[in-house]
C-alpha cells in the first residue's frame, strides 16, 4: 500500500546473525547476512516527514526517530545502503528523496523526480532498481488508478524515473512484494473513489524483462484495497486492508511464489481490523506498523508476523511515539538472497 513512505515494506540495513542468511552478492556468500533494522517514514495523504527506525532484535521498545524527509512521500524502495521515497498526492510533488542508512539522522537528500505525483502508490524492487505502481493517475480522489509502472535506477538516481511495462488493469492503493526475480502487485481500488470497486487480482512483473507488460497470476482470498505486504524468497504475506471505504479487516493471506496462479491461502489474522498499515521486515518476520481500524482513527501499534508460524494470530510488539497511517518502509522488496 502507498503511504507517506512505502519505505510498503521496510527494509533493513545493519546486518547480523550471519548463520541465517546466504547468497547476497554484495557480501561474502560463505556467511550470508541478516537484516536487523528497518526504516519507515512519510505517509500517504498527510504532511508527515518523520522517519522511524525499528531495531528488529529489540522490537518491544518504541522505534527511534531519525532524520526527516524534506516533505511527505507516497511510497518507497531501497537496497542495503539506501532507501528512496517517491511520489506524493499532487502533480506538483514529484521529487525523490534518499535516506543514507549509515547517516540516518541527516535530512534525506533530494535526488531525481517521478513522472508525476503518485498518491496511493506501492513500491518495491531489487538491489539495482526500484519500481512504483498502483497510484492515482491524476488528482486525488476522483481520477482513478493507473497501470503505469515507474522505475528508478539507483546508480543514476538524479535522473527522472522511466516508465516500463504496465500492470494488467487500473487500480490504486494496492500492495507489492517480491523476490530476486519478480515483483507481485496485488489488490487495490479500481474505481474513482474510496467506495471502490476493489480487486483481488495479482499481477507479476519480471525484472529481466520489465519493459514487457506484467502477467496476470492468481487472486487474493478476497477483494480489498489499502493493504500491505512483505515476504521472503518463497512467499509473500498480505496484511489487512479495507472491504469498505473506511473499514479494516483482520485477514492475512499468503502467496506461494512457486504456485502463483493459485488463490492465496488464508493464514493467521491481525488482532484487530487493520487498514492503511505498512509492512516491512527481513527473511523471517514481517513488522506491520501504524494504520487504523477506520479513518480518521489511526494506530500506533507495531505488530510482528512470524513466517515459520503464520497460522497463529499476529503478535503486538510495541508502539510508535504517535499514531500514524500509511507510513512507508525504507526497503520494499528483496535483493539477492
C-alpha positions in Angstrom: 0.0 0.0 0.0 1.1 3.5 -0.5 1.8 5.9 2.2 4.0 8.6 3.4 6.6 6.3 2.5 6.3 2.8 1.4 9.9 2.7 2.7 5.2 -0.6 1.5 7.7 -2.8 3.2 10.6 -1.6 5.2 13.9 -2.9 4.6 17.0 -3.2 6.6 20.5 -2.1 6.8 22.6 -3.2 9.7 23.5 -6.8 9.4 23.8 -9.5 12.0 23.3 -13.3 12.7 25.2 -14.4 9.6 24.2 -18.0 10.2 20.7 -17.5 9.0 21.3 -15.9 5.6 23.2 -16.6 2.5 23.7 -15.6 -1.1 23.9 -11.8 -1.1 26.3 -11.0 -3.9 27.4 -7.7 -2.2 28.6 -9.7 0.8 30.6 -13.0 1.4 28.4 -15.8 0.2 30.1 -18.1 2.7 28.5 -16.4 5.6 25.5 -14.5 4.2 23.8 -11.7 6.1 20.6 -10.9 8.0 18.9 -7.5 8.1 18.4 -6.3 11.6 16.8 -2.8 11.2 14.1 -1.2 9.1 13.2 2.4 8.3 9.6 3.7 8.0 8.7 7.2 7.1 6.3 9.7 5.4 2.6 8.9 4.9 0.1 8.9 2.1 -2.2 11.9 2.2 -0.5 13.8 5.0 2.4 16.2 5.5 4.3 13.8 7.8 8.0 13.8 7.2 9.2 11.8 10.2 11.4 8.7 9.8 11.4 5.9 12.3 14.0 3.2 12.7 13.0 -0.2 14.1 15.6 -2.4 15.7 14.3 -5.9 14.9 16.2 -7.5 17.7 14.8 -5.1 20.2 11.3 -4.6 18.8 9.4 -4.3 22.1 10.6 -0.7 22.5 9.4 2.2 20.6 11.2 3.0 17.3 13.9 5.7 17.2 13.1 8.9 15.4 15.7 9.6 12.7 16.4 12.4 10.2 13.3 13.7 8.4 12.2 13.7 4.8 12.1 17.2 3.1 8.4 16.6 2.5 6.0 13.7 2.6 6.2 10.9 0.1 3.8 8.3 -1.4 6.0 5.1 -1.5 9.5 3.8 -1.1 12.0 1.2 -2.2 15.6 0.6 -1.4 18.7 -1.6 -1.2 21.2 -2.5 1.5 22.6 1.0 1.7 19.8 3.5 0.9 16.1 4.0 0.9 14.3 6.1 -1.7 11.0 7.8 -1.1 9.0 8.7 -4.2 5.8 10.5 -5.3 3.0 12.1 -3.4 -0.6 13.3 -3.6 -0.3 16.1 -6.1 1.1 16.5 -9.5 3.4 19.2 -8.2 5.2 17.0 -5.7 7.4 14.6 -7.8 10.7 14.8 -6.0 12.6 11.7 -4.9 14.3 11.6 -1.5 17.1 9.3 -0.4 18.0 8.1 3.1 21.5 7.0 3.8 21.2 4.2 6.4 24.6 4.9 7.9 23.8 8.6 8.3 20.1 8.4 9.1 20.0 11.4 11.5 20.5 13.7 8.5 17.7 15.0 6.4 17.1 12.8 3.4 18.8 14.2 0.2 16.8 15.3 -2.8 17.6 13.2 -5.9 15.6 13.0 -9.2 11.9 13.1 -9.8 9.0 10.9 -10.7 7.0 11.3 -13.9 4.0 12.7 -11.9 2.8 12.9 -8.4 1.8 9.4 -7.4 -0.6 9.3 -4.5 -1.6 5.8 -3.3 1.4 4.1 -4.9 3.2 0.9 -3.8 6.9 0.5 -4.2 9.3 -2.5 -4.4 12.4 -3.5 -6.2 15.7 -5.4 -6.2 19.3 -4.3 -5.5 19.6 -2.2 -8.6 16.1 -0.7 -9.3 13.0 0.5 -7.5 9.5 0.2 -9.0 6.4 2.3 -8.2 2.9 1.4 -9.4 -0.8 1.2 -8.3 -1.1 5.0 -7.9 -3.8 7.6 -8.8 -3.5 8.6 -12.5 -4.1 12.2 -11.6 -5.7 14.3 -8.8 -6.9 12.6 -5.6 -9.7 11.4 -5.1 -11.6 11.4 -8.3 -9.1 10.4 -11.0 -9.0 6.6 -10.5 -5.9 4.3 -10.7 -3.3 3.8 -13.4 -1.5 0.8 -14.9 1.8 2.8 -15.1 4.9 1.3 -13.6 7.8 3.8 -13.0 11.4 2.6 -12.4 14.2 4.4 -10.6 17.8 3.3 -11.3 19.6 3.5 -8.0 23.0 4.2 -9.6 21.6 7.1 -11.5 19.1 8.5 -9.0 19.5 12.1 -10.0 17.6 11.3 -13.2 13.9 11.1 -13.5 12.1 7.8 -13.3 11.3 5.9 -16.5 8.1 4.1 -17.5 8.4 0.4 -18.0 5.8 -2.4 -18.6 2.3 -1.7 -17.4 0.2 -3.6 -14.9 -2.8 -5.5 -16.2 -5.6 -3.1 -15.0 -6.0 0.3 -13.4 -6.0 0.4 -9.6 -4.6 2.3 -6.6 -3.7 1.6 -3.0 -2.7 -2.0 -3.6 0.4 -3.8 -2.3 3.6 -5.3 -3.7 6.1 -7.9 -2.6 8.8 -9.8 -4.4 12.0 -11.9 -4.6 15.1 -11.7 -6.7 13.3 -12.5 -9.9 9.8 -11.0 -9.8 7.5 -8.4 -8.2 3.9 -9.3 -7.4 1.4 -6.4 -7.2 -1.9 -7.3 -5.8 -5.3 -5.8 -4.7 -6.3 -2.2 -4.9 -9.2 0.1 -5.8 -10.3 0.1 -9.4 -12.9 2.9 -9.0 -12.6 6.6 -8.7 -13.4 7.0 -5.0 -12.9 5.2 -1.7 -16.1 3.3 -2.4 -14.5 1.0 -5.0 -15.0 -1.4 -6.6 -12.0 -3.3 -5.3 -9.9 -6.1 -6.8 -8.2 -9.3 -5.6 -6.1 -9.7 -8.7 -2.4 -10.4 -8.6 0.0 -9.2 -11.4 3.6 -10.3 -11.8 6.5 -8.2 -13.2 9.7 -9.9 -14.3 12.8 -7.8 -13.5 14.8 -9.1 -16.5 12.0 -8.1 -19.0 10.4 -5.2 -17.2 9.6 -3.4 -20.5 7.0 -6.1 -21.1 3.6 -5.9 -19.5 3.0 -7.6 -16.2 1.3 -11.0 -16.4 -2.0 -11.9 -14.6 -1.5 -14.6 -11.9 -3.8 -15.7 -9.2 -6.1 -13.8 -6.7 -6.2 -13.0 -3.0 -8.8 -14.6 -0.8 -11.0 -11.5 -1.1 -11.0 -8.2 -3.0 -9.8 -5.2 -0.9 -7.6 -2.2 -1.0 -5.3 -0.2 1.4 -3.4 -3.4 2.0 0.3 -4.0 2.7 2.7 -6.9 2.0 6.2 -8.3 2.7 7.8 -11.7 2.2 10.9 -13.8 1.6 12.2 -15.6 -1.4 9.4 -18.2 -1.4 6.2 -16.5 -0.1 4.6 -13.1 0.2 2.2 -12.2 3.1 -0.6 -9.7 2.6 -1.9 -7.9 5.7 -5.3 -6.3 6.4 -6.9 -3.8 4.0 -10.4 -2.5 3.5 -13.5 -4.2 2.1 -15.5 -0.9 2.6 -14.4 2.7 2.1 -13.1 3.0 5.7 -13.4 -0.4 7.3 -10.4 -2.5 8.1 -10.1 -6.3 8.1 -8.0 -8.8 10.1 -7.2 -11.1 7.1 -3.6 -12.4 6.5 -3.1 -14.0 3.1 0.0 -15.8 1.7 1.1 -16.1 -1.9 3.2 -19.1 -2.8 5.6 -17.7 -5.4 6.2 -21.2 -6.8 2.4 -21.6 -7.4 1.3 -18.1 -8.1 -1.6 -18.9 -10.4 -3.5 -20.3 -7.4 -5.7 -18.4 -4.9 -3.7 -17.0 -2.0 -4.2 -19.1 1.2 -5.6 -17.5 4.4 -3.2 -17.9 7.3 -3.4 -16.3 10.8 -5.1 -12.9 11.5 -4.4 -9.5 12.8 -5.5 -8.8 16.4 -7.8 -6.0 15.2 -9.3 -4.8 12.0 -6.4 -3.1 10.2 -6.2 -0.8 7.1 -3.6 1.7 5.8 -0.8 -0.1 7.7 2.7 -0.6 6.3 4.8 -3.8 6.4 8.5 -4.5 6.1 11.0 -6.8 7.7 13.6 -9.4 7.0 13.6 -13.0 5.8 12.0 -14.4 8.9 9.5 -11.8 10.1 7.1 -9.1 8.9 6.5 -6.0 11.0 3.3 -4.1 10.3 3.3 -0.5 11.6 0.6 2.1 12.1 -2.6 2.2 10.1 -6.1 2.3 11.5 -9.4 0.5 12.0 -11.5 3.2 10.4 -10.4 6.6 9.2 -9.7 9.1 10.7 -8.8 6.9 13.7 -5.2 5.7 13.3 -3.0 3.4 15.3 0.5 3.5 16.8 0.7 -0.3 17.2 3.6 -2.4 15.8 2.7 -6.0 15.0 5.0 -8.9 14.1 4.3 -11.9 11.9 6.5 -15.0 12.3 6.8 -16.6 8.8 7.5 -20.0 10.3 4.3 -19.9 12.4 1.9 -17.9 10.3 -1.3 -19.7 11.2 -1.4 -18.1 14.6 -2.6 -14.5 15.3 -0.1 -11.8 14.6 1.5 -10.6 17.9 1.8 -7.0 19.1 5.4 -5.8 19.9 5.5 -2.1 20.7 4.2 1.3 19.6 5.1 4.4 17.5 5.5 7.6 19.5 2.4 8.8 17.8 -0.4 7.2 15.8 0.2 7.1 12.0 -1.4 5.8 8.8 0.3 5.0 5.6 4.0 5.0 6.7 6.4 3.7 4.1 9.3 1.3 4.6 12.9 2.0 3.7 13.1 -1.1 1.6 10.2 -2.8 -0.1 11.5 -5.8 -1.9 14.4 -8.3 -1.7 17.8 -8.3 -3.2 19.8 -11.4 -3.8 19.3 -13.9 -1.1 
